[in-house]
Amino acid sequence: MKIIILVFIVLITGGFLYFKNTPLEEIIPEKFIPSTNGITENQAIENVKQLPEVQEYLKNVPNAIIEVDNEIMGEYNVHTYEIKDGHTATHNWYRVSIKSGEVTPEFEVKQNQTGTVTGKLCYPSEVLPEGKIEAKRLSDGKIFVQNYKGSLATKPQPYAFELEEGDYYLRYFVTENFIGYSSTVCPTGKEETCGDEKQRVLRKAEIKTGETLSNYDLCDYFYKDANAPKF
């Protein structure tokens, strides 16, 4: 019995000395050993946040979430998303090299391609009532709305509307019976032709990325049902 106990002690002692002096990677496969070199998860997230497309995303979606989802094959998988209507709306996934910190997007995100249309709002009265500026995209008929609180000013007031690149018609909607347009017959509301009974043809607003289209005044109220613009 004493011999068996002695042999057991020798084996335990020998095993301890072996594992103590043997590198970990020779005992456990390297792929199962967490890396102690390279960037941390927080650094990976910061690298993703520095991307211009992500900065633009955070500007538009302040409540966006950016977090490391998992780590595999020497990379952090970083998820950028928001919780919208009870579900996850993904912006993108990014692979971040743990060794170098290099960021690679899973799919391309196009930068917002927007331009601006500016002009004046008019109304045939002493003040500008509350209403809304509507922009109808001609390619698909989608209508974008910008609310206007009104003004006590007695003269036309400026407005600016940022829109995605494309062709639009705009109007200043006050009520069903009072809508200001920009037409070829009466573009500013001051032309002698504003009193004509010509069919109102709307001016097309061509929005281009990074550019501003000026003098698109919404001042034509001088039409009847027979020659009203077709929005």
C-alpha contacts under 8 A as a table, 3 or more apart, distances in Angstrom:
res1	aa1	res2	aa2	distance
1	M	4	I	5.22
1	M	5	I	6.45
2	K	5	I	5.22
2	K	6	L	6.15
3	I	6	L	5.07
3	I	7	V	6.24
4	I	7	V	5.17
4	I	8	F	6.26
5	I	8	F	5.10
5	I	9	I	6.28
6	L	9	I	5.20
6	L	10	V	6.32
7	V	10	V	5.10
7	V	11	L	6.27
8	F	11	L	5.15
8	F	12	I	6.26
9	I	12	I	5.21
9	I	13	T	6.12
10	V	13	T	5.18
10	V	14	G	6.02
11	L	14	G	5.10
11	L	15	G	6.05
12	I	15	G	5.16
12	I	16	F	6.20
13	T	16	F	5.18
13	T	17	L	6.31
14	G	17	L	5.20
14	G	18	Y	6.18
15	G	18	Y	5.03
15	G	19	F	6.26
16	F	19	F	5.40
16	F	20	K	6.00
17	L	20	K	5.07
17	L	21	N	6.25
18	Y	21	N	5.44
18	Y	22	T	6.00
19	F	22	T	5.10
19	F	23	P	7.76
22	T	26	E	6.91
22	T	27	I	7.51
23	P	26	E	5.55
23	P	27	I	7.03
24	L	27	I	5.26
24	L	28	I	6.02
25	E	28	I	5.08
25	E	29	P	5.67
25	E	30	E	5.29
25	E	33	I	7.57
26	E	29	P	6.84
28	I	32	F	6.97
28	I	33	I	7.33
29	P	32	F	5.77
29	P	33	I	7.13
30	E	33	I	5.29
31	K	34	P	7.82
35	S	38	G	7.66
37	N	98	I	7.84
37	N	99	K	6.91
38	G	98	I	5.12
38	G	99	K	4.36
38	G	100	S	6.78
38	G	101	G	7.67
39	I	43	Q	5.88
39	I	44	A	6.67
39	I	98	I	5.27
39	I	99	K	6.48
39	I	100	S	7.52
39	I	101	G	6.43
40	T	43	Q	5.15
40	T	44	A	6.29
40	T	98	I	7.32
41	E	44	A	5.04
41	E	45	I	6.33
41	E	68	V	6.54
41	E	76	Y	7.19
42	N	45	I	5.11
42	N	46	E	6.27
43	Q	46	E	5.01
43	Q	47	N	6.20
43	Q	101	G	7.98
44	A	47	N	5.11
44	A	48	V	6.41
44	A	68	V	7.99
44	A	76	Y	7.15
44	A	78	V	7.71
44	A	96	V	6.14
44	A	98	I	7.72
44	A	101	G	6.51
45	I	48	V	5.15
45	I	49	K	6.25
45	I	66	I	6.77
45	I	67	E	6.50
45	I	68	V	7.10
45	I	78	V	6.92
46	E	49	K	4.96
46	E	50	Q	6.37
47	N	50	Q	5.31
47	N	51	L	7.16
47	N	101	G	7.16
47	N	102	E	7.97
47	N	103	V	7.14
48	V	51	L	5.65
48	V	54	V	7.05
48	V	78	V	7.84
48	V	94	Y	7.35
48	V	103	V	6.75
49	K	54	V	5.71
49	K	55	Q	6.23
50	Q	54	V	7.03
50	Q	55	Q	6.65
51	L	54	V	5.26
51	L	55	Q	6.25
52	P	55	Q	5.04
52	P	56	E	6.18
53	E	56	E	5.14
53	E	57	Y	6.16
53	E	109	V	7.12
53	E	110	K	7.88
53	E	111	Q	6.42
54	V	57	Y	4.80
54	V	58	L	6.09
55	Q	58	L	5.11
55	Q	59	K	6.19
56	E	59	K	5.05
56	E	60	N	6.40
57	Y	60	N	5.22
57	Y	61	V	5.84
58	L	61	V	4.85
58	L	62	P	5.15
58	L	63	N	7.60
58	L	64	A	6.32
59	K	62	P	5.86
61	V	64	A	5.48
61	V	82	E	7.74
63	N	82	E	6.80
64	A	80	T	7.06
64	A	81	Y	5.67
64	A	82	E	4.69
64	A	83	I	7.73
65	I	79	H	7.81
65	I	80	T	5.74
65	I	81	Y	5.36
65	I	82	E	5.76
66	I	78	V	6.91
66	I	79	H	5.69
66	I	80	T	4.54
66	I	81	Y	6.65
67	E	78	V	5.56
67	E	79	H	5.55
67	E	80	T	6.85
68	V	71	E	7.78
68	V	76	Y	6.39
68	V	77	N	5.71
68	V	78	V	4.33
68	V	79	H	6.21
69	D	76	Y	7.56
69	D	77	N	5.59
69	D	78	V	5.71
69	D	79	H	6.24
70	N	76	Y	6.03
70	N	77	N	5.35
70	N	78	V	7.51
71	E	74	G	7.01
71	E	75	E	5.66
71	E	76	Y	4.51
71	E	77	N	5.99
72	I	75	E	5.47
72	I	76	Y	6.61
72	I	77	N	7.66
74	G	97	S	6.25
74	G	98	I	5.67
74	G	99	K	7.30
75	E	95	R	6.00
75	E	96	V	5.25
75	E	97	S	4.52
75	E	98	I	5.23
76	Y	94	Y	7.99
76	Y	95	R	5.71
76	Y	96	V	5.05
76	Y	97	S	6.52
76	Y	98	I	6.57
77	N	93	W	6.84
77	N	94	Y	5.80
77	N	95	R	4.83
77	N	96	V	6.49
78	V	93	W	5.67
78	V	94	Y	4.99
78	V	95	R	6.27
78	V	96	V	7.26
79	H	90	T	7.62
79	H	91	H	7.98
79	H	92	N	6.35
79	H	93	W	4.71
79	H	94	Y	6.49
80	T	90	T	6.26
80	T	91	H	5.46
80	T	92	N	5.46
80	T	93	W	6.23
81	Y	88	T	6.68
81	Y	89	A	5.55
81	Y	90	T	4.29
81	Y	91	H	5.05
81	Y	92	N	7.04
82	E	88	T	5.87
82	E	89	A	5.31
82	E	90	T	6.59
82	E	91	H	7.74
83	I	86	G	6.19
83	I	87	H	5.47
83	I	88	T	4.72
83	I	89	A	6.06
84	K	87	H	5.40
84	K	88	T	6.14
84	K	89	A	6.18
90	T	93	W	7.90
92	N	105	P	7.04
92	N	106	E	6.75
92	N	107	F	6.81
92	N	109	V	7.68
93	W	105	P	5.99
93	W	106	E	5.34
93	W	107	F	7.48
94	Y	103	V	6.38
94	Y	104	T	5.51
94	Y	105	P	4.40
94	Y	106	E	5.71
95	R	103	V	5.73
95	R	104	T	5.12
95	R	105	P	6.32
95	R	106	E	7.19
96	V	101	G	5.68
96	V	102	E	5.53
96	V	103	V	4.54
96	V	104	T	6.42
97	S	100	S	5.45
97	S	101	G	4.78
97	S	102	E	5.29
97	S	103	V	6.69
98	I	101	G	5.61
105	P	108	E	6.66
112	N	164	E	7.42
113	Q	164	E	5.64
113	Q	165	E	5.80
113	Q	208	K	7.89
113	Q	209	T	5.09
113	Q	210	G	7.47
114	T	162	E	6.59
114	T	163	L	5.34
114	T	164	E	4.12
114	T	165	E	5.22
114	T	207	I	7.50
114	T	208	K	6.74
114	T	209	T	4.69
114	T	210	G	6.19
115	G	162	E	5.72
115	G	163	L	5.62
115	G	164	E	6.24
115	G	165	E	6.21
115	G	207	I	5.53
115	G	208	K	5.27
115	G	209	T	4.68
115	G	210	G	4.99
115	G	211	E	5.11
115	G	212	T	5.89
115	G	213	L	7.93
116	T	160	A	6.67
116	T	161	F	5.55
116	T	162	E	4.31
116	T	163	L	6.00
116	T	207	I	6.73
116	T	208	K	7.99
116	T	210	G	7.72
116	T	211	E	6.42
116	T	212	T	4.64
116	T	213	L	6.15
117	V	160	A	5.77
117	V	161	F	5.34
117	V	162	E	6.49
117	V	163	L	7.67
117	V	205	A	7.52
117	V	207	I	7.11
117	V	212	T	5.61
117	V	213	L	4.59
117	V	214	S	5.96
117	V	216	Y	6.95
118	T	158	P	7.24
118	T	159	Y	5.66
118	T	160	A	4.40
118	T	161	F	6.41
118	T	212	T	7.17
118	T	213	L	6.12
118	T	214	S	4.85
118	T	215	N	6.14
118	T	216	Y	5.97
118	T	217	D	7.75
119	G	158	P	5.61
119	G	159	Y	5.71
119	G	160	A	6.82
119	G	214	S	5.82
119	G	215	N	4.46
119	G	216	Y	4.53
119	G	217	D	4.59
119	G	218	L	7.36
120	K	156	P	5.76
120	K	157	Q	5.21
120	K	158	P	4.28
120	K	159	Y	5.86
120	K	215	N	7.17
120	K	216	Y	7.01
120	K	217	D	4.56
120	K	218	L	6.19
120	K	219	C	7.60
121	L	128	L	7.88
121	L	156	P	5.36
121	L	157	Q	5.24
121	L	158	P	6.17
121	L	159	Y	6.86
121	L	172	Y	7.10
121	L	180	G	7.85
121	L	217	D	6.14
121	L	218	L	5.20
121	L	219	C	6.24
122	C	128	L	6.88
122	C	155	K	7.49
122	C	156	P	4.86
122	C	157	Q	6.98
122	C	180	G	7.14
122	C	189	G	7.96
122	C	217	D	7.76
122	C	218	L	6.23
122	C	219	C	4.79
123	Y	126	E	7.86
123	Y	127	V	7.20
123	Y	128	L	5.80
123	Y	129	P	7.89
123	Y	156	P	7.60
123	Y	180	G	7.31
123	Y	219	C	6.75
123	Y	221	Y	7.70
124	P	221	Y	7.56
125	S	128	L	7.24
125	S	154	T	7.95
126	E	152	L	7.66
126	E	153	A	7.45
126	E	154	T	5.05
126	E	155	K	7.82
127	V	150	G	7.87
127	V	151	S	6.13
127	V	152	L	4.88
127	V	153	A	5.67
127	V	154	T	5.36
127	V	155	K	7.73
128	L	150	G	5.22
128	L	151	S	5.02
128	L	152	L	6.35
128	L	153	A	7.01
128	L	154	T	7.66
128	L	156	P	7.88
129	P	149	K	7.40
129	P	150	G	4.57
129	P	151	S	6.47
129	P	174	V	7.06
130	E	148	Y	5.68
130	E	149	K	4.68
130	E	150	G	4.07
130	E	151	S	7.62
130	E	174	V	6.73
131	G	147	N	6.31
131	G	148	Y	5.22
131	G	149	K	6.63
131	G	150	G	6.85
131	G	172	Y	7.00
131	G	173	F	5.68
131	G	174	V	4.52
131	G	175	T	7.71
132	K	145	V	6.59
132	K	146	Q	5.64
132	K	147	N	4.28
132	K	148	Y	5.08
132	K	172	Y	5.91
132	K	173	F	5.35
132	K	174	V	6.69
133	I	145	V	5.76
133	I	146	Q	5.10
133	I	147	N	6.20
133	I	148	Y	6.92
133	I	170	L	7.04
133	I	171	R	5.78
133	I	172	Y	4.64
133	I	173	F	6.13
134	E	143	I	6.45
134	E	144	F	5.72
134	E	145	V	4.68
134	E	146	Q	6.50
134	E	170	L	5.53
134	E	171	R	5.42
134	E	172	Y	6.48
134	E	173	F	7.06
135	A	143	I	5.47
135	A	144	F	5.08
135	A	145	V	6.45
135	A	168	Y	6.11
135	A	169	Y	5.67
135	A	170	L	4.39
135	A	171	R	6.74
136	K	141	G	5.85
136	K	142	K	5.68
136	K	143	I	4.34
136	K	144	F	6.40
136	K	168	Y	5.26
136	K	169	Y	5.24
136	K	170	L	6.33
136	K	231	F	7.73
137	R	140	D	6.12
137	R	141	G	5.17
137	R	142	K	5.37
137	R	143	I	6.29
137	R	144	F	7.96
137	R	166	G	6.97
137	R	167	D	5.93
137	R	168	Y	4.53
137	R	169	Y	6.83
138	L	141	G	5.28
138	L	142	K	7.64
138	L	166	G	7.82
138	L	167	D	5.77
138	L	168	Y	5.52
138	L	169	Y	7.35
139	S	166	G	7.64
139	S	167	D	7.27
146	Q	161	F	7.49
151	S	157	Q	7.92
153	A	156	P	7.54
153	A	157	Q	7.59
163	L	207	I	7.09
164	E	207	I	7.11
164	E	208	K	7.87
164	E	209	T	7.45
165	E	206	E	7.77
165	E	207	I	4.97
165	E	208	K	4.97
165	E	209	T	5.65
166	G	206	E	6.00
166	G	207	I	5.19
166	G	208	K	6.74
167	D	204	K	6.50
167	D	205	A	5.60
167	D	206	E	4.55
167	D	207	I	6.01
168	Y	204	K	5.83
168	Y	205	A	5.01
168	Y	206	E	6.48
168	Y	207	I	7.58
169	Y	202	L	6.88
169	Y	203	R	6.90
169	Y	204	K	5.58
169	Y	205	A	6.06
169	Y	231	F	6.86
170	L	181	Y	6.76
170	L	182	S	7.39
170	L	205	A	7.61
170	L	218	L	7.62
171	R	179	I	6.69
171	R	180	G	5.56
171	R	181	Y	4.77
171	R	182	S	7.20
171	R	218	L	6.05
172	Y	179	I	5.56
172	Y	180	G	4.82
172	Y	181	Y	6.53
172	Y	218	L	6.11
173	F	176	E	7.45
173	F	178	F	6.84
173	F	179	I	4.66
173	F	180	G	6.54
174	V	177	N	7.94
174	V	178	F	5.64
174	V	179	I	5.78
175	T	178	F	5.07
175	T	179	I	6.55
176	E	179	I	6.84
178	F	221	Y	6.85
179	I	220	D	7.99
179	I	221	Y	6.35
180	G	218	L	5.05
180	G	219	C	5.05
180	G	220	D	5.09
180	G	221	Y	5.21
181	Y	187	P	7.85
181	Y	202	L	7.21
181	Y	217	D	7.58
181	Y	218	L	4.55
181	Y	219	C	5.72
181	Y	220	D	4.92
181	Y	221	Y	6.93
181	Y	229	P	7.84
182	S	186	C	6.71
182	S	187	P	4.82
182	S	188	T	7.08
182	S	202	L	5.95
182	S	203	R	5.85
182	S	216	Y	6.61
182	S	217	D	5.80
182	S	218	L	4.88
182	S	219	C	6.23
182	S	220	D	5.90
183	S	186	C	5.20
183	S	187	P	4.98
183	S	200	R	5.96
183	S	201	V	5.36
183	S	202	L	4.23
183	S	203	R	5.14
183	S	220	D	6.74
183	S	229	P	7.79
184	T	187	P	5.70
184	T	200	R	7.01
184	T	201	V	5.71
184	T	202	L	6.13
184	T	203	R	5.83
185	V	191	E	7.99
185	V	193	T	6.01
185	V	194	C	6.19
185	V	198	K	7.46
185	V	200	R	6.30
185	V	201	V	7.11
186	C	189	G	5.42
186	C	190	K	7.23
186	C	191	E	5.97
186	C	193	T	6.38
186	C	194	C	4.83
186	C	219	C	7.65
186	C	220	D	5.64
187	P	190	K	8.00
187	P	191	E	7.65
187	P	203	R	7.93
187	P	216	Y	7.66
187	P	217	D	6.48
187	P	218	L	7.48
187	P	219	C	6.86
187	P	220	D	6.63
188	T	191	E	6.90
188	T	217	D	5.67
188	T	218	L	7.12
188	T	219	C	5.48
188	T	220	D	6.87
189	G	194	C	6.45
189	G	219	C	4.89
189	G	220	D	5.19
189	G	221	Y	7.64
189	G	222	F	7.99
190	K	194	C	7.06
191	E	194	C	5.52
192	E	195	G	6.39
192	E	196	D	7.93
193	T	196	D	5.18
194	C	220	D	7.27
194	C	222	F	5.98
194	C	223	Y	7.91
195	G	222	F	6.27
195	G	223	Y	7.67
197	E	223	Y	6.94
197	E	224	K	7.74
197	E	227	N	6.46
198	K	227	N	6.27
199	Q	226	A	7.76
199	Q	227	N	4.35
199	Q	228	A	6.63
199	Q	229	P	7.11
200	R	223	Y	7.54
200	R	227	N	5.83
200	R	228	A	5.76
200	R	229	P	4.77
200	R	230	K	7.83
201	V	229	P	5.96
201	V	230	K	7.54
202	L	229	P	6.40
202	L	230	K	7.51
202	L	231	F	7.68
205	A	213	L	7.43
205	A	216	Y	7.63
206	E	213	L	7.50
207	I	211	E	7.33
207	I	212	T	7.53
207	I	213	L	6.86
208	K	211	E	5.54
208	K	212	T	7.63
213	L	216	Y	7.26
220	D	223	Y	7.61
223	Y	226	A	7.94
223	Y	227	N	6.09
223	Y	228	A	5.59
224	K	227	N	5.52
224	K	228	A	5.62
225	D	228	A	5.12
